[in-house]
């Protein structure tokens, strides 16, 4: 990897993003990030890929045997539940997503030491927490499809789906008590509470025209950034890394997770349901104002704000999406994509100076793959 840089610069990445988005000076922020990105590894040679999916697959290949163990362990968790509800759990656990959180956990473990059974356990737990949140998200969003199959609430109704999510949360926290280091279980429990609190705040602020960019960033940091963060942080703890190294990985996960939520929010507006395998446009329909909407409202005229409100209230999602894509207004969608990509470059810069090994380099490539995913959404 490249020569060390002062870590204090990178710790302020999210503050830099807030300043850039609230002072209408994103180009300045992009130039700052470019300084950190110049010396990063590039996906060339054997690491090159033709699509984000290929890039992610190449990153995952480094830890594929460990990912397979994680997958097997996740499937096995269904047997821990009462036979009367085991079938529901099997259904919830059976639809594989990108498994980004387990991937991050394993790469961080390898970058800071040797991947061991503790890292496998952690990867299983963070994914179970993620799956539990999806159960609840789909109920609140009234989503009918996820991962190319009907959601649990579409099949069995909201009541059962909420309880299914509760069971998965409880089981994940039960597993977290098995670590000899009790601080690991406590950190996981705190993070689960933070994730749920973030979701509650977002629900509380639905249809709120006073919601600002900083409010939005706080929500996504809580509901998504925190789980990525604890995955990377505790992976380093399990490796018995030094405190400064643990802090770096904690911040890396936080920034990557926050950026990924920005990406997911952009996908909800600009993605393709056939490609994503899930119901899109749910954020707007439910009054969740995500970064593209907030950027649009930030500089919109009074007429444009009224039109925006009318489109949202009437659930004319397609027309609203076109408004966000329109460069003649302010290109809010593209500006959001730039903000998310810039945050990933900051995260990559935060690992500069770490000892070079294949796992640490793969974390850089993971960031590159996520940036490619953002690039596919540009209009």
Residue pairs with C-beta under 8 A, 6 or more apart in sequence:
1 41
1 351
1 352
1 353
1 354
1 355
1 356
1 360
1 361
1 364
2 39
2 40
2 352
2 353
3 39
3 352
3 353
4 352
4 353
5 36
5 349
5 352
5 353
7 244
7 248
7 350
7 353
9 349
10 36
10 251
10 346
10 347
10 349
10 350
10 352
11 251
11 350
13 251
13 255
13 343
13 346
13 347
13 350
14 217
14 221
14 254
14 255
14 258
14 343
16 29
16 32
16 346
17 29
17 217
17 339
17 342
17 343
17 346
18 213
18 214
18 217
19 25
19 29
20 26
20 28
20 29
20 339
20 342
21 213
21 217
21 291
21 295
21 339
22 212
22 213
22 214
22 298
24 298
24 299
26 335
26 338
26 339
26 342
29 339
29 342
30 338
30 342
33 342
33 345
33 346
33 349
34 345
36 345
36 346
36 348
36 349
36 352
37 345
37 348
37 349
39 352
40 345
40 348
40 349
40 364
40 367
40 368
41 47
41 361
41 364
41 365
42 368
43 49
43 55
43 58
43 365
43 368
43 369
47 58
47 365
49 55
49 57
49 58
49 369
49 372
51 372
52 369
52 370
52 372
52 373
52 376
55 365
55 368
55 369
55 372
56 98
56 103
56 366
56 369
58 365
59 103
59 107
59 362
59 365
59 366
59 369
60 67
60 99
60 103
62 107
62 110
62 358
62 359
62 362
63 103
63 106
63 107
63 110
63 115
63 359
63 362
66 106
66 115
66 119
66 120
66 123
67 99
67 102
67 103
67 106
69 120
70 99
70 102
70 106
70 120
70 123
70 124
70 127
71 96
71 99
73 120
73 121
73 124
74 93
74 124
74 127
74 128
75 90
75 93
75 94
77 89
77 93
77 124
77 128
77 171
78 86
78 89
78 90
78 93
79 86
80 171
81 89
81 167
81 171
85 164
85 167
88 152
88 156
88 160
88 164
89 164
89 167
89 168
91 152
91 155
92 131
92 135
92 152
92 164
92 168
93 131
95 146
95 147
95 148
95 149
96 147
97 147
99 127
100 228
100 260
101 123
101 126
101 127
101 130
101 227
101 228
101 231
102 123
102 124
102 126
102 127
102 231
103 366
104 228
104 231
104 232
104 235
104 253
104 256
104 363
104 366
105 119
105 122
105 123
105 126
105 231
105 232
105 234
105 235
106 115
106 119
106 123
106 235
107 359
107 362
107 363
107 366
108 231
108 232
108 235
108 236
108 249
108 252
108 253
108 359
108 363
109 115
109 116
109 119
109 122
109 235
109 236
109 238
109 239
109 359
110 357
110 358
110 359
110 362
111 249
111 354
111 357
111 359
111 360
111 362
111 363
112 235
112 236
112 239
112 241
112 245
112 249
113 238
113 239
113 240
113 241
114 239
116 238
118 179
118 238
119 235
119 238
119 239
121 175
121 178
121 179
122 184
122 231
122 234
122 235
122 238
123 231
124 175
125 172
125 175
125 176
125 188
126 188
126 227
126 230
126 231
128 168
128 171
128 172
128 175
129 168
129 169
129 172
129 188
129 191
129 192
129 195
129 227
130 227
131 168
132 165
132 166
132 168
132 169
132 172
133 165
133 195
133 196
133 199
133 223
134 146
134 165
135 152
135 153
135 161
135 162
135 164
135 165
135 168
136 161
136 162
136 165
136 199
137 143
137 199
138 146
138 151
138 152
138 153
138 154
138 161
139 153
139 158
139 161
139 162
139 165
140 199
140 203
140 286
141 279
141 282
141 283
141 285
141 286
142 153
142 282
142 286
143 151
143 153
143 154
143 278
143 279
143 282
144 150
144 151
144 154
144 279
145 151
145 154
145 273
145 277
145 278
145 279
146 277
146 278
146 279
147 277
147 278
148 277
148 278
149 277
151 161
151 279
152 160
152 161
152 164
153 160
153 161
169 192
172 188
172 192
173 185
173 188
173 189
173 192
176 184
176 185
176 188
176 189
177 185
178 185
179 185
181 237
181 238
183 237
184 234
184 237
184 238
187 230
187 233
187 234
188 230
188 234
191 226
191 227
191 229
191 230
194 222
194 223
194 226
195 222
195 223
195 224
195 226
195 227
197 222
198 218
198 219
198 220
198 221
198 222
198 223
198 224
198 226
199 223
201 218
201 219
201 222
202 219
202 223
202 288
205 211
205 215
205 219
205 289
206 286
206 287
206 288
207 287
207 289
207 312
208 287
208 289
209 289
209 297
209 305
209 309
211 289
211 294
212 294
213 291
213 294
213 295
213 298
216 289
216 290
216 291
216 294
217 258
220 258
220 261
220 262
220 265
221 254
221 258
223 261
224 257
224 258
224 260
224 261
224 264
225 253
225 254
225 255
225 257
225 258
225 261
226 254
226 257
227 257
228 253
228 254
228 256
228 257
228 258
228 260
229 250
229 251
229 253
229 254
229 257
230 250
230 253
231 253
232 249
232 250
232 252
232 253
232 256
233 246
233 247
233 249
233 250
233 253
235 249
236 245
236 246
236 249
236 250
237 246
241 249
245 354
248 350
248 351
248 354
251 347
251 350
252 347
252 350
252 351
252 363
255 343
255 344
255 346
255 347
255 350
256 344
256 347
256 366
256 367
256 370
258 343
259 340
259 341
259 343
259 344
259 347
259 370
260 370
262 290
262 291
262 336
262 339
262 340
262 343
263 340
263 370
263 373
263 374
263 377
265 283
265 290
265 291
265 292
265 336
266 290
266 291
266 292
266 333
266 336
266 337
266 340
266 374
266 377
267 276
267 280
267 377
268 280
268 281
268 282
268 283
268 284
268 290
269 280
269 281
269 283
269 284
269 290
269 292
269 321
269 324
269 333
270 321
270 325
270 333
270 377
270 379
271 280
271 377
272 280
273 279
273 280
281 317
281 318
281 321
282 288
283 289
283 290
284 293
284 312
284 315
284 317
284 320
284 321
285 315
285 317
287 312
289 297
290 336
291 336
291 339
291 340
292 324
292 332
292 333
292 335
292 336
293 308
293 320
293 324
293 332
295 330
295 332
295 335
295 336
296 304
296 308
296 323
296 324
296 329
296 330
296 332
297 305
297 308
299 330
300 308
300 329
300 330
304 323
304 329
307 323
308 320
308 323
310 316
311 317
311 319
311 320
311 323
312 320
321 333
323 329
324 332
324 333
325 331
325 333
325 334
325 379
327 334
327 379
331 379
333 377
333 379
334 378
334 379
337 374
337 375
337 377
337 378
340 374
341 371
341 374
341 375
344 367
344 370
344 371
344 374
345 367
345 371
347 367
348 363
348 364
348 367
351 360
351 363
351 364
354 360
